[in-house]
Amino acid sequence: MKKLLILGILFLYFTNTFSQEEVRIPFSVAISAHIVKYNQRIDEAYKDNDLERAEFLFDSLVTNHLNGTYLDDFTVNPLKGDPITLREYEKPMFLLSYASWCVPGVGEIPAYNDLVDRFHDQIDFVIIFWDTKEKLKEKIKEYNSHVQMVYVNEKTNQDSYIINKLKHALGFPMMYFMDEEKKILDIRKVVTHHSSETLSNSYNIHFNSLSKGVSLLIADIDAKQLLEEQRNPEKEKIIEKDTRTDAERDIDAEYEQYRREKDSISRLKKDNNR
């Protein structure tokens, strides 16, 4: 009876403590605890040619064990300037891990660049190349100037424990969506398609996929802003009322997408003609 009473007191104590302060689980700890068993099941699914189950298992790993963890801090290298740590990026982050030997779909980079152009004021778009400085130099000209491109050389980087998890455990290319405190909101694979897809179709496929992650970050920003406004009602903001009808909004959205596609295709044709 005495033991039960002590356990009850401890339970109430820790429950109250944790309810007041969030327990921040590092990404590296969470993935180390679960990746082996999930990879075994995923490998079995691929052997059975059960692609649907393999995708389900990956999504389950992310949803049940990785979302809500905090990405460990580590050092990356820009082309110019001193090395920088991940924590030094202050905005919510769209982190894309890549390597020079990955072949993106023909419309992937144009779609990504358009999203960067539109949302870089609110989001840090960072691409990590698991490569050398020389390899990164070859790729940087393909991307929007607002993309923060960095590289990690495993031979010299001291943060091997987290590099191993990011590069080898989940693989790449991979997309990580995090808030400003580097809390993981979601992790998604970069969509792939057959190499025969046209530029226009490829653009649409990638734009739709990439924009879902961006929308997740924007929704999180808006939710936190709304919460802040509720906590500080004295801060009044002038909000312009949208007087458009639903049909007008749909038309405007369709035109905006058409314009982005047209501009991207035009830029790509110019680059090919150089």
Backbone bond lengths (Angstrom), bond angles and torsions (degrees), N, CA, C in turn:
res aa  C-N    CA-C-N  psi(-1)  N-CA   C-N-CA  omega(-1)  CA-C   N-CA-C  phi
1 M - - - 1.462 - - 1.526 111.17 -
2 K 1.339 113.85 -41.57 1.455 118.81 -179.79 1.523 110.72 -63.76
3 K 1.344 116.03 -40.44 1.465 120.48 179.23 1.524 110.83 -63.72
4 L 1.324 116.42 -41.29 1.469 120.27 179.46 1.523 110.78 -62.93
5 L 1.342 115.20 -39.06 1.467 119.49 179.63 1.522 110.67 -64.31
6 I 1.340 116.16 -42.82 1.465 120.80 179.32 1.529 110.59 -63.85
7 L 1.346 115.99 -43.80 1.467 120.18 178.89 1.526 110.93 -62.08
8 G 1.332 115.30 -38.64 1.461 119.21 178.90 1.511 112.10 -64.29
9 I 1.326 116.08 -41.98 1.470 120.36 178.43 1.522 111.09 -64.03
10 L 1.341 116.28 -43.12 1.461 120.55 178.48 1.515 111.13 -63.11
11 F 1.334 115.75 -41.01 1.467 119.63 179.62 1.521 110.68 -61.29
12 L 1.339 116.73 -46.84 1.456 120.46 179.47 1.514 111.58 -63.38
13 Y 1.320 116.65 -36.85 1.464 120.94 -179.39 1.524 111.04 -64.97
14 F 1.340 115.55 -50.64 1.456 118.55 -177.56 1.520 112.23 -70.21
15 T 1.332 116.75 -34.20 1.468 119.48 176.57 1.517 110.73 -61.88
16 N 1.335 116.19 -44.61 1.467 121.00 179.24 1.521 111.32 -66.35
17 T 1.334 116.29 -39.87 1.467 120.66 179.79 1.515 111.30 -64.26
18 F 1.332 116.54 -47.08 1.458 120.72 -176.61 1.519 111.81 -70.45
19 S 1.348 116.47 -29.66 1.463 118.38 178.74 1.513 111.14 -69.40
20 Q 1.346 116.55 -25.22 1.453 120.14 179.71 1.524 112.41 -85.31
21 E 1.317 116.45 -31.84 1.456 119.88 -177.01 1.531 110.04 -133.92
22 E 1.306 115.96 126.89 1.466 120.74 -178.52 1.531 110.66 -66.93
23 V 1.323 114.71 136.06 1.454 119.96 174.82 1.527 107.64 -85.28
24 R 1.311 117.03 115.93 1.461 121.32 -176.27 1.526 110.51 -91.12
25 I 1.312 115.53 108.06 1.463 120.59 -179.76 1.524 108.89 -90.82
26 P 1.323 118.54 123.70 1.469 120.47 178.16 1.528 111.25 -66.16
27 F 1.309 116.07 143.65 1.463 122.02 177.36 1.522 110.90 -55.37
28 S 1.325 117.21 -42.55 1.464 120.88 -176.59 1.523 112.01 -62.45
29 V 1.328 116.77 -36.09 1.465 121.06 178.94 1.522 110.70 -69.12
30 A 1.335 116.01 -45.88 1.463 120.41 -177.80 1.529 111.92 -64.26
31 I 1.320 116.72 -44.58 1.459 118.60 -177.14 1.529 111.04 -71.61
32 S 1.322 117.89 -33.40 1.460 120.88 176.93 1.522 111.17 -62.88
33 A 1.317 116.09 -34.11 1.460 121.04 -176.94 1.522 112.79 -75.33
34 H 1.342 117.48 -22.32 1.466 118.99 -170.81 1.530 115.44 -125.38
35 I 1.315 119.09 -17.46 1.460 120.75 -169.43 1.520 113.10 -64.73
36 V 1.330 118.17 -36.99 1.465 120.31 -175.41 1.524 111.69 -62.69
37 K 1.333 116.67 -51.10 1.466 119.26 -177.86 1.526 111.73 -65.39
38 Y 1.347 116.47 -35.85 1.461 118.70 178.90 1.526 111.00 -70.12
39 N 1.312 117.51 -41.92 1.464 120.28 178.82 1.516 111.90 -61.91
40 Q 1.321 117.24 -36.66 1.463 120.55 177.38 1.521 110.93 -61.95
41 R 1.316 115.57 -45.17 1.464 119.89 -179.91 1.527 111.46 -69.44
42 I 1.330 115.97 -38.04 1.469 119.70 178.46 1.522 110.45 -64.98
43 D 1.341 117.37 -42.63 1.472 121.08 177.32 1.520 110.85 -60.55
44 E 1.323 116.80 -40.49 1.467 120.45 178.29 1.525 111.05 -63.70
45 A 1.328 115.30 -39.51 1.471 119.39 179.11 1.525 111.15 -64.57
46 Y 1.342 116.66 -41.22 1.465 119.67 178.65 1.534 111.18 -66.57
47 K 1.343 116.81 -36.41 1.472 120.08 177.84 1.521 111.04 -63.39
48 D 1.338 115.79 -34.52 1.463 121.02 177.88 1.522 112.14 -84.59
49 N 1.338 115.84 2.90 1.469 122.11 -177.76 1.531 111.74 59.63
50 D 1.321 114.72 29.95 1.464 120.89 178.80 1.525 108.42 -97.49
51 L 1.333 115.88 78.71 1.463 121.24 -175.73 1.523 112.00 -65.46
52 E 1.327 115.58 -33.75 1.465 119.42 -179.15 1.532 110.62 -63.83
53 R 1.342 116.42 -42.85 1.462 119.59 179.00 1.533 110.58 -67.78
54 A 1.323 117.64 -38.04 1.468 120.61 178.77 1.525 110.68 -60.70
55 E 1.329 116.44 -43.61 1.462 120.41 178.21 1.519 111.21 -65.72
56 F 1.337 115.93 -38.54 1.459 120.44 178.79 1.527 110.72 -62.37
57 L 1.320 116.63 -42.56 1.459 121.07 -178.95 1.532 111.36 -65.00
58 F 1.335 116.28 -40.75 1.468 119.53 177.35 1.524 110.28 -62.70
59 D 1.321 116.32 -46.74 1.467 120.20 179.65 1.530 111.06 -62.25
60 S 1.332 116.18 -36.63 1.454 120.65 179.35 1.529 111.10 -65.51
61 L 1.330 116.95 -42.32 1.454 121.78 177.23 1.525 110.39 -58.19
62 V 1.336 116.07 -46.90 1.464 120.93 -177.92 1.527 111.07 -66.95
63 T 1.332 116.25 -49.64 1.470 120.98 -174.76 1.521 112.55 -66.44
64 N 1.325 117.04 -43.88 1.459 120.94 -171.93 1.531 114.65 -89.28
65 H 1.346 116.95 -20.29 1.458 117.69 -172.05 1.536 115.13 -130.20
66 L 1.339 118.20 -24.00 1.467 119.36 -174.22 1.521 113.41 -107.21
67 N 1.325 116.96 -37.43 1.463 118.97 176.69 1.523 109.89 -61.85
68 G 1.321 115.77 134.55 1.452 120.51 -178.38 1.519 113.78 95.23
69 T 1.331 116.98 -11.90 1.467 119.52 174.21 1.522 108.80 -82.62
70 Y 1.327 116.21 170.63 1.460 121.18 -178.23 1.527 109.46 -114.10
71 L 1.331 114.97 127.59 1.452 118.89 -179.09 1.523 110.20 -66.04
72 D 1.311 115.61 129.20 1.464 121.07 179.62 1.526 109.94 -60.75
73 D 1.315 115.26 146.82 1.463 119.56 177.93 1.528 109.94 -76.51
74 F 1.317 116.30 141.58 1.466 120.25 176.12 1.524 109.35 -155.86
75 T 1.300 116.11 168.13 1.461 122.10 -173.00 1.520 111.53 -98.32
76 V 1.329 115.28 135.89 1.464 121.55 175.78 1.527 108.13 -125.78
77 N 1.317 115.32 166.12 1.470 120.21 -176.72 1.523 111.45 -121.51
78 P 1.330 118.06 119.10 1.465 120.01 171.33 1.528 109.26 -78.52
79 L 1.320 116.55 168.43 1.462 119.41 178.34 1.528 111.36 -66.43
80 K 1.336 115.33 -34.47 1.462 119.65 179.55 1.529 109.03 -124.08
81 G 1.303 115.16 146.66 1.452 119.76 177.51 1.518 112.96 90.11
82 D 1.332 114.48 -177.19 1.458 121.47 -176.62 1.523 111.23 -78.58
83 P 1.330 117.01 160.37 1.470 120.66 173.23 1.525 110.50 -56.38
84 I 1.315 116.28 151.78 1.457 121.33 -177.40 1.521 108.69 -132.24
85 T 1.327 116.54 146.46 1.459 120.00 176.86 1.518 109.36 -92.71
86 L 1.310 115.48 157.61 1.459 120.86 -177.80 1.524 111.36 -60.85
87 R 1.309 117.23 -34.73 1.464 121.47 -177.55 1.525 112.87 -66.49
88 E 1.303 116.99 -17.14 1.462 119.96 -178.93 1.525 112.39 -75.87
89 Y 1.324 117.06 -14.52 1.464 120.05 172.95 1.525 107.42 -80.12
90 E 1.321 117.78 122.19 1.459 121.18 -168.52 1.521 114.76 -96.46
91 K 1.307 118.70 -17.36 1.460 120.86 -177.99 1.536 110.01 -91.18
92 P 1.331 116.93 167.45 1.461 119.14 167.00 1.532 108.74 -54.62
93 M 1.314 117.22 149.00 1.460 119.92 -169.28 1.531 113.49 -124.73
94 F 1.325 114.02 135.99 1.461 123.31 167.42 1.526 104.47 -105.66
95 L 1.328 115.85 101.37 1.463 121.69 -177.28 1.517 109.30 -101.43
96 L 1.314 115.73 123.28 1.460 121.73 -179.93 1.522 108.77 -117.00
97 S 1.325 116.61 122.64 1.464 119.76 178.43 1.522 108.87 -98.92
98 Y 1.335 115.04 133.70 1.465 120.24 -173.10 1.525 109.95 -147.70
99 A 1.323 115.33 176.78 1.461 122.09 174.36 1.521 107.97 -151.91
100 S 1.312 116.75 157.48 1.462 120.83 -173.95 1.521 112.53 -63.82
101 W 1.332 117.51 -25.27 1.467 119.66 -177.96 1.525 113.24 -85.91
102 C 1.344 117.50 -4.08 1.463 120.74 173.71 1.532 108.75 -76.45
103 V 1.305 116.26 138.28 1.467 120.55 -179.40 1.524 109.10 -109.41
104 P 1.334 118.44 105.16 1.470 120.39 -179.17 1.524 111.31 -72.69
105 G 1.326 115.55 155.87 1.457 119.77 173.65 1.514 109.88 -61.92
106 V 1.327 116.99 152.99 1.460 120.96 -172.90 1.530 112.09 -59.47
107 G 1.325 117.35 -27.56 1.466 119.72 -179.00 1.510 114.41 -100.18
108 E 1.353 117.38 0.61 1.470 120.13 -174.54 1.524 112.70 -66.65
109 I 1.310 116.99 -52.06 1.468 119.48 -176.93 1.525 112.15 -66.02
110 P 1.359 120.03 -42.77 1.467 118.85 175.61 1.533 112.73 -58.71
111 A 1.344 117.05 -40.69 1.469 120.09 179.42 1.527 110.48 -66.60
112 Y 1.310 116.75 -42.67 1.466 122.10 178.76 1.527 110.43 -62.70
113 N 1.335 116.67 -45.34 1.462 120.89 -179.66 1.527 112.14 -60.70
114 D 1.332 116.65 -37.16 1.462 119.80 179.55 1.527 111.46 -66.57
115 L 1.328 116.47 -39.29 1.457 119.74 177.75 1.534 110.81 -67.13
116 V 1.324 115.86 -39.22 1.467 120.15 177.16 1.519 110.12 -61.51
117 D 1.316 116.28 -44.60 1.462 121.31 -178.53 1.529 110.97 -58.92
118 R 1.309 115.82 -35.53 1.462 120.56 -175.19 1.531 113.56 -84.91
119 F 1.342 117.58 -32.97 1.462 119.97 -169.66 1.531 114.86 -119.69
120 H 1.327 118.88 10.07 1.466 119.18 -174.99 1.538 113.22 -66.77
121 D 1.336 116.87 -20.57 1.465 119.27 177.32 1.529 111.77 -69.56
122 Q 1.330 116.90 -25.40 1.458 121.18 -176.49 1.525 113.39 -105.14
123 I 1.326 116.11 -22.59 1.470 120.79 -172.39 1.525 109.81 -130.73
124 D 1.334 116.16 140.86 1.460 121.27 169.88 1.530 108.66 -86.47
125 F 1.321 115.68 114.07 1.464 120.83 175.91 1.532 107.76 -94.47
126 V 1.315 115.63 111.31 1.462 121.14 -175.66 1.528 109.18 -122.61
127 I 1.326 115.89 131.41 1.467 120.81 174.94 1.525 108.21 -116.09
128 I 1.322 115.51 122.48 1.465 121.10 175.12 1.523 108.38 -97.40
129 F 1.312 115.52 123.29 1.467 120.22 173.75 1.529 108.20 -101.66
130 W 1.329 115.75 124.50 1.465 120.79 175.35 1.521 107.06 -81.78
131 D 1.315 115.26 72.96 1.460 121.09 -169.63 1.521 110.44 -156.67
132 T 1.298 114.09 -175.22 1.462 120.85 177.26 1.523 110.46 -90.69
133 K 1.296 116.14 168.71 1.461 122.42 177.92 1.521 110.57 -60.31
134 E 1.303 117.16 -39.47 1.462 121.66 -178.57 1.528 111.18 -63.78
135 K 1.325 116.51 -40.40 1.461 120.07 179.32 1.521 111.22 -67.15
136 L 1.322 115.96 -37.32 1.459 119.11 179.30 1.525 110.93 -65.40
137 K 1.324 117.31 -38.09 1.463 121.23 178.79 1.528 111.70 -57.23
138 E 1.326 116.19 -34.50 1.461 120.77 -179.22 1.528 112.29 -70.99
139 K 1.341 116.52 -23.73 1.462 120.62 -173.70 1.526 113.69 -99.51
140 I 1.305 117.22 -24.86 1.458 120.51 -168.40 1.531 112.84 -62.37
141 K 1.320 117.42 -30.67 1.468 119.96 -177.63 1.526 112.51 -68.83
142 E 1.329 117.58 -15.42 1.459 120.91 -179.34 1.523 112.66 -80.64
143 Y 1.333 116.63 -15.00 1.457 120.08 -171.27 1.528 112.73 -109.02
144 N 1.321 114.92 156.77 1.454 123.40 175.54 1.530 109.95 -53.87
145 S 1.299 116.78 142.59 1.467 120.98 -176.82 1.535 112.54 -65.27
146 H 1.332 116.83 -17.43 1.462 120.45 179.39 1.528 112.17 -84.69
147 V 1.322 117.78 -7.48 1.466 120.60 176.69 1.525 108.53 -75.13
148 Q 1.309 116.67 132.03 1.462 121.63 178.81 1.531 108.02 -94.85
149 M 1.312 115.46 100.06 1.455 121.43 -174.36 1.520 109.95 -97.58
150 V 1.325 114.25 129.64 1.467 120.77 -177.43 1.529 108.50 -135.53
151 Y 1.314 115.17 165.40 1.462 119.11 177.57 1.523 110.07 -133.88
152 V 1.311 114.94 156.86 1.461 121.88 176.93 1.521 107.77 -128.22
153 N 1.314 115.82 120.02 1.454 121.86 175.58 1.529 107.21 -99.99
154 E 1.316 116.07 109.71 1.471 120.31 -175.13 1.529 112.76 -62.55
155 K 1.301 116.95 -22.85 1.463 119.65 -178.31 1.525 112.18 -71.25
156 T 1.330 116.22 -25.51 1.466 119.61 -176.92 1.527 113.54 -115.95
157 N 1.333 118.13 -17.63 1.468 120.28 -176.68 1.525 110.94 -74.08
158 Q 1.322 115.94 137.07 1.462 121.32 -176.28 1.529 113.66 -88.87
159 D 1.329 117.08 -6.97 1.464 120.26 -176.43 1.529 111.29 -98.18
160 S 1.309 116.82 51.23 1.460 121.18 -172.29 1.526 112.98 -63.60
161 Y 1.336 117.02 -29.45 1.468 119.76 -177.00 1.527 111.94 -63.04
162 I 1.333 117.40 -41.63 1.462 120.06 179.92 1.525 111.07 -85.23
163 I 1.318 117.75 -33.35 1.456 120.67 176.79 1.524 109.89 -59.25
164 N 1.322 115.14 -40.88 1.460 120.30 178.96 1.521 111.16 -60.35
165 K 1.315 116.64 -41.85 1.462 120.27 -178.78 1.523 111.66 -68.66
166 L 1.322 115.85 -43.45 1.464 119.50 -178.01 1.517 112.32 -69.40
167 K 1.313 116.35 -43.47 1.462 120.06 -173.88 1.521 112.95 -84.72
168 H 1.327 116.31 -45.32 1.455 119.50 -169.78 1.529 114.47 -98.53
169 A 1.332 118.30 -34.22 1.462 119.79 -175.78 1.526 112.20 -71.50
170 L 1.327 116.88 -48.62 1.466 120.55 -178.84 1.523 112.77 -97.49
171 G 1.318 117.45 -19.33 1.462 119.81 -178.89 1.521 112.12 83.34
172 F 1.308 115.76 -174.03 1.465 121.84 -178.80 1.527 108.36 -159.52
173 P 1.320 118.14 160.21 1.470 127.27 2.11 1.529 111.65 -70.49
174 M 1.313 115.06 143.73 1.461 121.91 -176.34 1.520 108.69 -144.20
175 M 1.344 115.91 146.52 1.464 121.59 -178.92 1.529 110.26 -112.64
176 Y 1.331 115.43 131.34 1.459 122.21 178.18 1.524 108.20 -119.61
177 F 1.329 116.14 128.42 1.459 121.16 -179.61 1.524 108.26 -114.75
178 M 1.339 116.89 119.49 1.464 122.14 -172.93 1.517 111.55 -133.44
179 D 1.337 115.21 150.50 1.460 118.57 174.51 1.523 109.67 -79.33
180 E 1.332 116.97 -175.04 1.463 120.31 -173.48 1.530 112.75 -66.67
181 E 1.332 117.79 -18.05 1.458 121.24 178.14 1.532 111.68 -96.91
182 K 1.310 115.67 9.31 1.468 124.08 178.75 1.528 112.61 69.16
183 K 1.330 115.58 28.79 1.460 121.16 171.31 1.524 108.03 -79.99
184 I 1.311 116.57 127.12 1.461 121.10 -175.35 1.524 110.18 -75.91
185 L 1.330 116.08 121.22 1.461 122.24 177.15 1.518 111.06 -92.92
186 D 1.332 116.18 -31.24 1.463 120.04 177.01 1.531 109.88 -170.08
187 I 1.324 114.93 156.63 1.463 122.45 174.70 1.520 106.66 -131.37
188 R 1.323 117.05 129.93 1.462 120.45 -176.97 1.523 110.82 -137.87
189 K 1.311 115.06 148.21 1.454 120.01 174.85 1.531 109.05 -77.12
190 V 1.308 116.02 148.09 1.464 119.98 174.05 1.524 107.87 -71.38
191 V 1.312 116.04 129.71 1.462 120.32 -176.97 1.531 110.45 -65.21
192 T 1.309 116.66 145.87 1.468 121.70 177.52 1.526 109.86 -123.58
193 H 1.301 115.28 158.49 1.467 120.24 176.45 1.519 108.59 -152.13
194 H 1.309 115.96 172.03 1.464 121.05 -178.39 1.535 110.00 -66.65
195 S 1.302 115.13 144.76 1.475 120.27 -177.18 1.522 113.52 -65.01
196 S 1.324 116.98 -13.10 1.467 119.92 -178.13 1.534 112.85 -83.73
197 E 1.330 117.51 -4.37 1.466 119.98 -179.24 1.530 110.48 -61.32
198 T 1.330 115.52 143.75 1.463 120.38 177.01 1.522 109.79 -71.63
199 L 1.313 115.57 163.20 1.464 120.36 178.75 1.518 110.96 -59.09
200 S 1.324 116.62 -43.84 1.454 120.68 -177.57 1.530 111.54 -63.48
201 N 1.345 116.72 -46.31 1.470 120.08 179.73 1.518 111.13 -66.01
202 S 1.323 116.06 -41.39 1.458 120.43 179.44 1.527 110.52 -62.19
203 Y 1.311 115.75 -42.60 1.465 120.23 178.35 1.528 110.27 -58.08
204 N 1.331 116.84 -48.02 1.462 120.83 -177.81 1.528 111.63 -63.20
205 I 1.334 116.17 -42.01 1.462 120.68 179.87 1.530 110.29 -59.94
206 H 1.327 115.96 -48.23 1.457 119.93 -176.81 1.526 111.99 -73.76
207 F 1.324 116.92 -38.28 1.463 119.20 179.87 1.524 110.49 -61.69
208 N 1.328 116.49 -43.58 1.470 120.33 179.75 1.523 111.04 -63.47
209 S 1.327 116.76 -40.19 1.463 120.81 -179.30 1.527 111.42 -70.18
210 L 1.318 116.92 -49.71 1.464 121.13 -177.62 1.528 111.91 -65.51
211 S 1.324 116.02 -37.70 1.465 119.37 -176.13 1.530 112.18 -67.81
212 K 1.334 117.64 -23.68 1.472 119.82 177.25 1.522 110.28 -64.96
213 G 1.331 116.46 -40.71 1.457 119.87 177.37 1.510 112.12 -67.88
214 V 1.331 116.30 -40.69 1.462 120.42 177.81 1.528 110.25 -63.51
215 S 1.330 116.40 -41.09 1.468 120.27 178.78 1.522 111.22 -61.68
216 L 1.333 116.55 -36.13 1.460 121.12 177.64 1.531 110.63 -61.83
217 L 1.324 116.88 -43.52 1.464 121.06 179.24 1.527 111.24 -66.80
218 I 1.319 116.61 -43.60 1.466 120.45 -179.72 1.527 110.39 -64.26
219 A 1.336 116.92 -39.96 1.464 120.60 178.53 1.528 110.79 -63.09
220 D 1.326 116.58 -38.23 1.467 120.51 178.25 1.526 110.60 -67.25
221 I 1.330 116.41 -40.45 1.472 120.62 176.84 1.521 110.34 -61.43
222 D 1.341 116.21 -46.23 1.469 120.62 -178.65 1.528 111.37 -63.90
223 A 1.339 116.08 -39.77 1.466 120.08 -178.91 1.530 110.42 -64.32
224 K 1.322 116.27 -42.16 1.466 119.73 179.62 1.525 111.37 -69.02
225 Q 1.321 116.19 -35.09 1.467 119.81 178.19 1.528 109.87 -66.80
226 L 1.340 116.18 -40.86 1.466 120.30 178.50 1.518 110.75 -64.14
227 L 1.334 116.36 -41.43 1.465 120.27 178.21 1.521 111.08 -62.45
228 E 1.326 115.84 -40.22 1.460 120.32 178.92 1.527 111.07 -65.13
229 E 1.316 116.46 -38.73 1.463 120.49 178.54 1.522 111.41 -66.42
230 Q 1.341 115.86 -35.40 1.461 119.72 178.77 1.530 110.88 -69.69
231 R 1.326 115.65 -33.37 1.463 119.67 178.35 1.520 111.28 -75.50
232 N 1.339 116.05 -26.15 1.470 120.95 -178.67 1.534 109.44 -126.64
233 P 1.317 117.55 70.31 1.470 120.83 -175.91 1.525 113.40 -64.28
234 E 1.332 116.94 -16.79 1.468 119.01 -178.53 1.520 111.70 -71.52
235 K 1.349 115.85 -18.90 1.464 119.32 178.54 1.520 109.00 -82.29
236 E 1.306 116.43 100.80 1.459 120.21 -178.55 1.518 110.01 -89.42
237 K 1.312 113.55 142.27 1.462 119.04 178.54 1.521 108.77 -126.17
238 I 1.307 114.64 140.27 1.459 120.12 176.89 1.520 108.26 -84.48
239 I 1.306 116.59 117.22 1.467 121.57 -178.32 1.521 108.79 -111.31
240 E 1.301 115.35 121.68 1.455 119.79 178.56 1.527 109.54 -75.27
241 K 1.295 116.68 126.10 1.452 121.40 -178.75 1.521 110.26 -77.10
242 D 1.326 114.48 132.35 1.467 120.65 178.10 1.520 107.74 -85.03
243 T 1.327 115.38 109.83 1.468 120.09 -175.88 1.519 113.04 -94.10
244 R 1.347 116.22 3.86 1.460 118.92 -179.13 1.529 111.26 -71.10
245 T 1.333 115.98 151.91 1.462 120.38 172.71 1.530 108.61 -79.98
246 D 1.334 116.74 168.14 1.466 120.86 177.98 1.521 111.04 -60.45
247 A 1.303 116.52 -38.88 1.470 120.68 179.89 1.527 110.54 -64.83
248 E 1.325 116.47 -40.52 1.470 120.40 178.99 1.528 110.91 -66.78
249 R 1.322 116.64 -37.52 1.468 119.41 177.57 1.527 110.61 -64.04
250 D 1.334 116.41 -42.32 1.470 120.29 179.56 1.524 111.04 -62.36
251 I 1.314 116.38 -42.32 1.465 120.42 179.77 1.518 110.36 -64.44
252 D 1.320 116.35 -43.87 1.467 120.56 179.26 1.523 110.95 -62.80
253 A 1.332 117.18 -39.72 1.464 121.24 180.00 1.526 110.61 -66.40
254 E 1.336 116.26 -41.81 1.467 120.41 178.45 1.526 110.88 -63.58
255 Y 1.328 116.04 -41.57 1.465 119.34 179.62 1.519 111.15 -65.74
256 E 1.335 116.66 -39.68 1.460 120.70 179.79 1.531 110.54 -61.81
257 Q 1.328 116.52 -42.66 1.464 119.61 178.37 1.528 111.20 -66.67
258 Y 1.343 116.04 -40.75 1.468 120.10 177.60 1.524 110.74 -60.21
259 R 1.330 116.12 -42.46 1.464 119.84 -179.00 1.530 111.26 -64.44
260 R 1.334 116.49 -42.05 1.467 120.14 179.31 1.522 111.15 -62.73
261 E 1.346 115.87 -44.04 1.464 119.89 179.86 1.525 110.49 -62.53
262 K 1.322 116.08 -44.41 1.463 120.77 -178.03 1.524 111.38 -63.49
263 D 1.338 116.04 -43.91 1.468 120.41 179.67 1.527 111.07 -64.65
264 S 1.327 116.43 -42.18 1.468 120.32 -178.85 1.520 111.68 -65.32
265 I 1.323 116.00 -43.71 1.465 120.17 -179.81 1.529 110.07 -65.03
266 S 1.342 116.10 -38.64 1.463 119.43 178.62 1.523 111.02 -64.20
267 R 1.362 116.11 -42.48 1.464 118.95 179.04 1.522 111.29 -64.31
268 L 1.322 115.75 -39.37 1.458 119.63 -178.53 1.528 110.83 -66.73
269 K 1.321 116.78 -39.03 1.480 120.23 178.01 1.527 110.40 -64.58
270 K 1.336 116.12 -40.58 1.465 119.17 177.62 1.501 111.81 -61.66
271 D 1.360 115.89 -43.55 1.476 119.72 178.88 1.516 111.32 -62.12
272 N 1.338 117.14 -39.09 1.466 120.43 -179.40 1.517 113.01 -69.55
273 N 1.343 115.87 -25.55 1.473 119.90 -178.89 1.515 113.65 -86.98
274 R 1.340 115.98 -6.66 1.468 119.42 -179.53 1.531 111.10 -74.09
